[in-house]
Amino acid sequence: MQKRRIRLHSDDRPKQWYNVLADIKMNPPLGPDGKPIGPEMLAPVFPMNLIEQEVSTERWIDIPEAIQDVYSMWRATPLIRAINLERALGTPAKIYLKDESVSPAGSHKPNTAVAQAYYNKEFGIKRLTTETGAGQWGSALSFSCSQFGLECDVYMVRISFDQKPYRKTLMRTWGGNCFASPSDRTKAGRAVLERDPNTPGSLGIAISEAVEAAVSDETGQTRYSLGSVLNHVMMHQTVIGLEAKKQLEQEGVYPDVVIGCAGGGSNFAGLALPFAHDKINGKEVDIIPVEPAACPTLTKAAFSYDHGDEAGYTPLLAMHSLGHNFVPPPIHAGGLRYHGMAPIVCQLVVEGICRPESVNQIEAYTAGLQFARTEGIVTAPETNHALAQVVKEANKAKEEGKEKVILANLSGHGMLDLGAYEKFLDGKLEEVELPAEVLERAAAVLSQYPKPEILKSR
Ligand SMILES: *Cc1c(COP(=O)(O)O)cnc(C)c1O
């Protein structure tokens, strides 16, 4: 019998994170004056120990024991060989999926949430504020805050707040507070509500609210926490790829293709960065971030400087961006509706180390359904985008008659996304295209900012 689940011995779990900043050049974040910002400018927003990680160029960073201890509640996660899917596709490819859905919150997000809660606690912080799209991040942070005795205030994008009420319950179950965004609790939220009382909200708006709530707390014991995009988040997630690499080594294989869906870029980067490290050092591997056709940041948007949030509170980041005021079409993968992308992932795309692709939501759910009916796991709508690319690559391997090894991230389960599955099964889910004027509008917004340099690390 062929092995379906590749486990990792607890001694083989990573004790350090991989920091790709040791191996690539990056455009620095810029302040309002157009000059690179110093770490002290971030101090009202993040604790200094995390700011140090954000700018560190050390290649390996020790994972504190207390974090390893919480990780051990569900890590190492299994690597699944999707034998039934391979057979259904009739492909000679071997398909491996790193199953991050087994965490308490059901996704990869606790990998950084736990780390961020720990470092804030160490720094003497009492409360974290954050935003959440589909609710995955808010629940991951609520869980993590409960592990370290912190309070947690979550601003949840309105459309998801309405479509996904159980995530709110999950946050409250772990002791978090959840508010629909835009809310009337912040200046940023009130301004948007005045312009457009029926707005579905966006991650950009929710970020503005959470940042404002953190920096305006007069006790000085509140900080903001971001679930994706930032350098330290990408680094915390590398436990995924580091484990997967060892698990594949046990199987005696190395991937030809590495795939992850990309919203802010963290689950993709978490799986891909250890392989990007190999590629920088001469290995051949095709590394593919997959985004929705309705929010095609890497595949269509310009590489520019832009704010990470709607109100323009955050520094300017060098990234592919659809414009910080982009309100994405309401597709059913809330976690993939961000206007920008992690600067690390963007830099890897600029350098040709990663090759972005996009898929539409019908392709995504079709793949998700096929996966559920072969492998049994009901995956998150976000994950389905990665699965659609897996199917494409497996079919390509079949055409070429090549025994390729495909590795992808199973970023989360879809057990709280069944409303979207129901729509798909009823034939009511539509293909959503990007409105044509979005890119023109984005170009106009981005034209006011400096252009990042095209840096080459190799
Ligand atoms: C949040 C989320 C994503 C997208 O976020 P990234 O930072 O791009 O990883 C993808 N899949 C799942 C299950 C998520 O919860």
The ligand as an SDF file (V2000), in Angstrom:
LIG
                    3D

 15 15  0  0  0  0  0  0  0  0999 V2000
   -6.1180   33.9790    5.1280 C   0  0  0  0  0  0  0  0  0  0  0  0
   -6.1100   32.8020    4.3100 C   0  0  0  0  0  0  0  0  0  0  0  0
   -5.4600   32.7900    3.0630 C   0  0  0  0  0  0  0  0  0  0  0  0
   -4.8550   34.0070    2.4340 C   0  0  0  0  0  0  0  0  0  0  0  0
   -3.9070   34.6920    3.1810 O   0  0  0  0  0  0  0  0  0  0  0  0
   -2.3480   34.6100    2.8490 P   0  0  0  0  0  0  0  0  0  0  0  0
   -1.7080   35.5990    3.7470 O   0  0  0  0  0  0  0  0  0  0  0  0
   -2.1880   34.9400    1.4050 O   0  0  0  0  0  0  0  0  0  0  0  0
   -1.9550   33.2220    3.1570 O   0  0  0  0  0  0  0  0  0  0  0  0
   -5.4290   31.6100    2.3690 C   0  0  0  0  0  0  0  0  0  0  0  0
   -6.0210   30.4890    2.8300 N   0  0  0  0  0  0  0  0  0  0  0  0
   -6.6650   30.4650    4.0140 C   0  0  0  0  0  0  0  0  0  0  0  0
   -7.3110   29.2120    4.4670 C   0  0  0  0  0  0  0  0  0  0  0  0
   -6.7180   31.6220    4.7860 C   0  0  0  0  0  0  0  0  0  0  0  0
   -7.3390   31.5790    5.9710 O   0  0  0  0  0  0  0  0  0  0  0  0
  1  2  1  0
  2  3  1  0
  2 14  2  0
  3  4  1  0
  3 10  2  0
  4  5  1  0
  5  6  1  0
  6  7  2  0
  6  8  1  0
  6  9  1  0
 10 11  1  0
 11 12  2  0
 12 13  1  0
 12 14  1  0
 14 15  1  0
M  END
$$$$
